[in-house]
Amino acid sequence: MLVNYLKIAWRTLRKQQGFTFINIVGLAVGLACCMLIMLYVLDELSYDRYNTKADRIYRIQADIKFGGNDMHFAVSPDPIGPTLKKDYPQVEQFVRLHQRGTWSVKRVGEPTNLREDNITFADSTLFDVFTLPLVSGDPRRALAEPNTVVISESAAKRHFGSQNPMGKPMLFDNNKTFKVSGVMRDMPQNSHFRSDFFLSMLNDNYPWGQWLSNNHHTYVLLKPGTDPAVFSKNFDAVIEKYVGPQALQLVGTSMEQFRKAGNQIAFWMIPLTDIHLHSKQQVELAPNGDIQYVYIFSAVALFILLIACINFMNLATARSANRAKEVGVRKVMGSERKQLIGQFMTESILTTVLAMLLAVCLVSVALPGFNTISGKTMSMAQLVSPYYLPLLIALPILVGLLAGSYPAFFLSSFQPITVLKGKINVSFRSVGLRSGLVVFQFMMSVVLIVGTIIVYRQITYIQTKNVGFNRDQVMTVNGVYALGKQAETFKQEVLRLPGVISGSVSGYLPTPSNRGDTSFFPEEQTDLNKGISMQYWGVDYDYVKTLGMQVVQGRDFSREFGSDSSGILVNEAAVKILGFKNWNAGSPIGKRIWRPDDPQLKTKKVYTIIGVIKNFHFESLRRNIGALSLVLDANSGAASFRISRANVPVLMKEIGAKWKQIAPGQPFSYQFMDDSFDEMYRAEQRIGTIALTFAALAILIACLGLFGLAAFMAEQRTKEIGVRKVLGASVGSIIGLLSKDFLKLVLIAILIASPLAWYAMNQWLKDFAYKIDIEWWMFALAGLLAVGIALLTVSFQSIKAALMNPVKSLRSE
């Protein structure tokens, strides 16, 4: 029976080649989109699950409200891990990570450094908590001694080639020697942090024991059976026992007074497997994903697949008049309804299997481009993995059953006597379900169009918004600290080059980087009501001028004033938070503020405000501008130069030549500040591109369905069109007659889609402190696009029907 079903199904598909082609292509595109999104979603959900103890690993996070700032950190105080291990038996182990950014690295004896990113200090317990297999070395001893480093296989290949790196010395930052004590496998891509170099935490030059500073990513491994919610209640006791005494020592106030002043400190745990998609804390080890996008793309995949299935239903029922006599004859010859249903379902599944084969080919072609857009490294091999293969096999069967169910039951329900007498009525107007499906298709298409417009408008707004400094034509040379005392010499040499307007050397730039806040107090006060937590950046005399910042009160740093070594510039946000209520009001210029110069408050550093700079965005536009200060400090992390637009490639070579003269063997690396700024919104740019791609594909699939319905409508109204033409109807009036039914459906879809799109995009924009307004024209544009696309789709069949010879159409009846 099954073989017979397959033979008949194959003959039917070959007989109706045009509709078979549309069906297979529509389903193939829908299935390909579904598979691509499925790969993306499952990859996002897989983060950190390679760790065998992932279900028991948690990261401690800190939420702090103090000095006008509401801060949410992925880092916590350095003593919290050891303290929890010591005080609470539920903690099996802990590990701290302290990321130190980019360093110059080389083998001892090699002339040339390589620029390596994400150098990370880690406790020796790293391998007790995370699953990071070593191919060489003892995981229990690898980081237990000072001056040791564990490197990845990729790093070993870069620096040692085919040689065995074990026990070999490596030079970091040109002055720190570490012995290779282990080689680990490369960390998986689906990890919320990645590093090629783990240095012993014993070498981290850090003032340990600071409960009021948050600089370490701390992970705890709970013992089996421990309830994390119950264990989290211990953090209040930890704060009272350890944080409170240091706060009392520092500012002379208890935790109770601290809270009464409107401040707050709280620690909490997030599961390791939730970090990538659910954590929106500051100072993450790497950019995270967003569960919101997983939900959005999962819904898009489902809707595109439904649109493709709806097309199949519509196209199958559009040919129902041609299949009606076949059904009647089969029933007269003794076929039962269940046999007819089996026949039509077999045709549906066969069509879907053919579509799946084409879809796999489409995925193989599209995957490299999709990886580029999404920033992933997915491969076709994943489709045949134990996780994907069952779904891949089940998908065409499920889709075939879903898409073929309505046509199968619809066609098999025809009464043989009625059909053979030619009295069957399957007119377009009577099929409300089909109209509803078309409305659903275009509703989702309009939602995707509106979403794409708003995402691109928000990205454009971000890229063109006045951020308070001029990032255009500013190039940044990285790793200037490697020059040591010659950093200023390099700056002066570059300034002599034609086309270089100004330059500055500083470790702090308004681009993505890990930074911390420092507590400041006005004059000699220690009252927490008057304190402020703000960014503390060390810069040079030319920083403000080079970056095009604006001093709105007072003045900039000047070499003419020797007292500027104790001067400070603050932004408008800091002035607003300080308020000057108890500073005799008036201008902030000349007022004095101080910060603790050590954790025990043995010394203070007092500054005099000499200027106020206009607010500028130094973080993502998702956050409001916080308090910030600039002080003169010899911090040589990077050199920034404002350059002219003429002969930029030549100028880059000249700057590179100056670098090589001063620092032979040191890697020369640079980037433009506007590119660094755009990196903060790379995720939104990718989302916008993906949304645009899938919106276009959803519209394409929906248009295939409209094409089929237009053919069905024209076929059902052949006699009516002939009569109208004989009575004098023009071609234009007939085209309008045939098109208006579809336009009604599209307009209904627009009315339903508009509030849905507004709600969804309004929720998305809530993540941005600075955002566009959702305006009416966005919905009007999406509606016009949908109407235009629908008209173009149905016009071919409408014109064809309108131009048909009425004599021929009436004779055929």
ABEGO torsion letter per residue (X at the ends): XAAAAAAAAAAAAAABAAAAAAAAAAAAAAAAAAAAAAAAAAAAAABGAABAAAAABBBBBBBBBBGGBBBBBABBBAAAAAAAAAABAABABBBBBBBAEBBBBBBBGBABBBBBBGBBBBBAAAAAABBBBBABEBAAAAAABBGBBBBBAAAAAAAAEABBABGBBBBBGGABBBBBABBBBBBBABBABBBABBBBAAABBBBBGBAABBABBBBBBBBBGBBAAAAAAAAAAAAAAAAAAAAAAAAGBBAAAAAAAGBBBBBBBBBAAAAAAABABBGBABBBBBAAAAAAAAAAAAAAAAAAAAAAAAAAAAAAAAAAAAAAAAAAAGBBAAAAAAAAAAAAAAAAAAAAAAAAAAAAAAAAAAAAAAGBABBAAAAABAAAAAAAAAAAAAAAAAAAAAAAAAAAABBAAAAAAGABBABAAABAAAAAAAAAAAAAAAAAAAAAAAAAAAAAAAAABBAGBBABGBBBBBGAAAAEAAAAAAAAAAAABBGBABBBBBABBBBBBBBBBBBBBBEABABAAABBBBBBBBBBAAAAAAAGBBBABEBBBBAABAAAAABBBBBAAAAAAAGGAAAGEEBABGBBBBBBABAAGABBBBBBBABBBBBBBABBAABBBBBBBBBBBBBAABBBBBBBABGAAAAAAAAAAAAAAABBGBBBBBBBAAAAAAAAAAAAAAAAAAAAAAAAAAAAAAAAAAAAAAAAAAAAAAAAAAAAAAAGBBAAAAAAAAAAAAAAAAAAAAAAAAAAAAAAAAAAAAABABBBBBBAAAAAAAAAAAAAAAAAAAAAAAAAAAABBAAAAAAAX
